[in-house]
Amino acid sequence: MIFYNMQCKKCDCPITGRGKTGYCRKCKDEKTRKDITGQKFGRLTAIRFSEMKKKRSYWVFRCECGVEKIIYAQCVTAKNGSTKSCGCLSRENNRKARHLTHGFSRGGKRNRFFVIWEGISNRCKNKKNDNYFWYGGRGTKNEWNTIERFRDDMYESYLKHVAEYGEKQTTIDRINNNGNYCRDNCKWSTWKEQQNNRRNNKKNLLPIPAVGGGD
């Protein structure tokens, strides 16, 4: 096979190739590379081409927050690209997750009132929950479909019960075990009162859920 010493057709730098004319690696990459200068993707705007690494095109992008960052272009420009910002968007979402509007989450940690509501929702709706068979499987519904509704109906009485009996002895208890979770059919009870309620409803004995509580 014959190789020729020649010059790049664009920049005149010396190259070696099989044909008599051609492009050097840099010019070939420039020729085939898509120019995205000025285009915006999510919060990122393409400013200028940076370099090629292992046949990957890297560009300088400027985020809406003002930060400039060199990023592999495919991660930004692809339809389902994973990069939408310099990282500020992820930080903002994390802050929002830590400070939910209902006020029952601090630093990513949910308090007991929220855990109780979450437990009700899971055993009524989540078929994979260990207690679903006894609740959602029997037709029991959680009429508090948001934590805000649960808060509006039950938080004041929850605080009073906690003040008298403590958090560990404050559990959600249905008055009628065949009824739904709602304001008219629920009250706060100690674990002992929970057991008494079950004994009074022998036909509908239910296991005690793990955490958070209640019937």
C-alpha positions in Angstrom: 0.0 0.0 0.0 1.4 3.4 -1.0 1.3 6.4 1.4 1.9 9.9 0.2 3.4 12.9 2.0 1.1 15.8 1.3 -0.5 18.9 2.7 -3.9 19.4 4.3 -6.2 21.0 1.7 -7.3 23.6 4.3 -4.5 24.6 6.5 -1.5 23.3 4.4 0.0 21.4 7.4 2.0 18.2 6.3 0.1 14.9 6.5 0.6 11.4 5.4 -2.2 9.5 3.7 -3.2 6.9 1.1 -4.6 9.4 -1.4 -2.9 12.4 -2.9 -5.2 15.0 -1.2 -6.9 15.2 2.1 -7.4 16.9 5.5 -5.5 16.8 8.7 -7.3 15.4 11.8 -8.1 18.8 13.1 -9.6 20.1 9.9 -11.4 16.9 9.3 -13.1 17.2 12.7 -14.0 20.8 11.9 -15.5 19.8 8.6 -17.7 17.1 10.1 -18.5 18.8 13.3 -21.9 20.5 13.6 -21.7 24.1 14.5 -24.0 24.9 17.4 -22.7 28.3 18.3 -25.4 30.5 19.9 -27.9 27.6 20.2 -29.6 27.2 23.6 -30.3 23.8 25.3 -32.1 24.0 28.6 -30.2 26.6 30.6 -27.1 26.2 28.5 -26.0 28.3 25.5 -23.2 27.1 23.3 -20.4 29.7 23.2 -17.6 28.1 21.2 -16.0 24.8 20.3 -13.3 23.7 22.8 -11.6 20.5 21.7 -12.0 16.9 20.5 -11.2 14.1 22.9 -11.5 10.5 21.7 -13.7 11.5 18.8 -15.9 13.4 21.2 -16.8 17.1 20.6 -16.5 19.4 23.7 -17.9 22.9 23.7 -17.9 25.8 26.1 -21.4 26.4 27.4 -22.7 29.4 29.4 -25.4 28.7 31.9 -28.2 31.2 32.7 -26.6 31.7 36.1 -23.4 33.0 34.4 -21.1 30.0 34.8 -19.2 28.8 31.8 -18.3 25.1 31.6 -16.7 22.7 29.1 -19.2 19.9 28.4 -19.4 16.9 26.0 -21.8 18.3 23.4 -23.8 15.1 23.0 -24.9 15.3 26.7 -26.4 18.7 26.1 -27.7 18.6 22.5 -29.2 15.1 22.4 -33.1 15.0 22.6 -32.9 13.2 26.0 -29.6 14.8 27.0 -28.7 14.4 30.7 -27.1 17.9 31.1 -29.5 20.8 31.3 -27.4 23.3 33.3 -24.0 23.8 34.9 -25.3 22.0 38.0 -27.4 24.8 39.4 -30.7 23.2 38.3 -29.9 20.1 40.3 -29.0 22.1 43.4 -32.2 24.1 43.2 -34.3 20.9 42.9 -32.5 19.4 45.9 -33.3 22.5 47.9 -36.9 22.3 47.0 -37.1 18.7 48.0 -35.6 19.5 51.4 -38.1 22.3 52.0 -41.5 21.0 51.0 -44.4 23.5 51.1 -46.3 21.6 53.8 -43.4 22.3 56.2 -43.0 18.7 57.4 -39.6 18.1 56.0 -36.4 19.7 57.3 -33.0 18.9 55.8 -34.4 16.0 53.9 -35.8 14.4 57.1 -39.6 13.9 57.3 -41.2 14.3 60.7 -43.6 11.7 62.3 -46.8 13.4 61.2 -45.7 13.2 57.6 -44.6 9.5 58.1 -48.0 8.7 59.5 -49.8 10.1 56.4 -47.3 8.4 54.1 -48.0 5.1 55.9 -51.8 5.5 55.4 -51.3 6.2 51.7 -49.0 3.3 51.1 -51.1 0.7 52.8 -54.2 1.9 50.9 -52.6 2.4 47.5 -49.3 0.5 47.2 -50.0 -3.1 46.3 -46.4 -4.0 47.2 -46.9 -2.8 50.8 -46.9 -5.6 53.3 -50.2 -4.3 54.8 -52.0 -3.5 51.5 -54.1 -6.8 51.7 -55.7 -5.6 55.0 -56.4 -2.1 53.8 -56.4 -1.2 50.1 -57.1 -4.9 49.3 -60.3 -4.7 51.5 -61.4 -1.4 49.8 -60.2 1.0 52.4 -59.4 4.4 50.9 -57.3 7.3 52.1 -59.5 10.4 51.5 -56.6 12.6 52.4 -55.0 12.5 49.0 -52.5 15.2 49.9 -50.5 15.9 53.0 -52.0 19.4 53.1 -55.5 18.0 53.5 -54.3 15.6 56.2 -52.6 18.6 57.9 -55.8 20.8 57.8 -58.0 18.0 59.3 -55.7 16.4 61.8 -52.6 18.4 62.7 -54.1 20.5 65.5 -55.5 17.4 67.3 -52.2 15.6 66.6 -50.3 18.3 68.5 -52.7 18.1 71.5 -52.4 14.3 71.7 -48.6 14.5 71.4 -48.5 17.1 74.2 -50.4 14.7 76.5 -49.1 11.3 75.5 -45.9 11.9 73.5 -45.1 11.1 69.8 -44.5 7.4 70.2 -48.0 7.0 71.8 -49.8 9.0 69.2 -51.2 6.8 66.4 -53.9 7.2 63.8 -56.9 5.1 64.7 -60.1 4.4 62.6 -63.3 4.4 64.7 -64.9 2.0 62.3 -62.4 -0.5 60.9 -64.6 -0.9 57.8 -64.5 2.8 57.0 -62.1 5.0 55.1 -59.3 7.2 56.4 -61.1 10.6 56.8 -61.7 13.2 59.4 -65.1 11.8 60.5 -63.7 8.2 61.0 -60.3 8.9 62.5 -58.9 9.9 65.9 -55.5 9.8 67.6 -55.0 7.0 70.0 -52.4 5.4 72.2 -51.2 1.9 71.3 -53.3 0.5 74.1 -56.4 2.2 72.8 -55.6 0.8 69.3 -55.6 -2.7 70.8 -58.9 -2.1 72.5 -60.4 -0.9 69.3 -59.4 -4.1 67.6 -60.9 -6.2 70.3 -64.1 -4.3 69.9 -64.0 -5.2 66.1 -63.1 -8.9 66.4 -64.6 -9.6 63.0 -62.0 -7.3 61.4 -58.8 -7.9 63.4 -55.9 -6.2 61.6 -52.2 -6.4 62.1 -50.4 -3.3 63.5 -48.4 -1.5 60.7 -44.7 -1.1 61.3 -44.1 2.6 61.7 -46.2 5.6 61.9 -48.9 4.2 62.6 -52.2 3.2 63.3 -55.1 1.2 62.3 
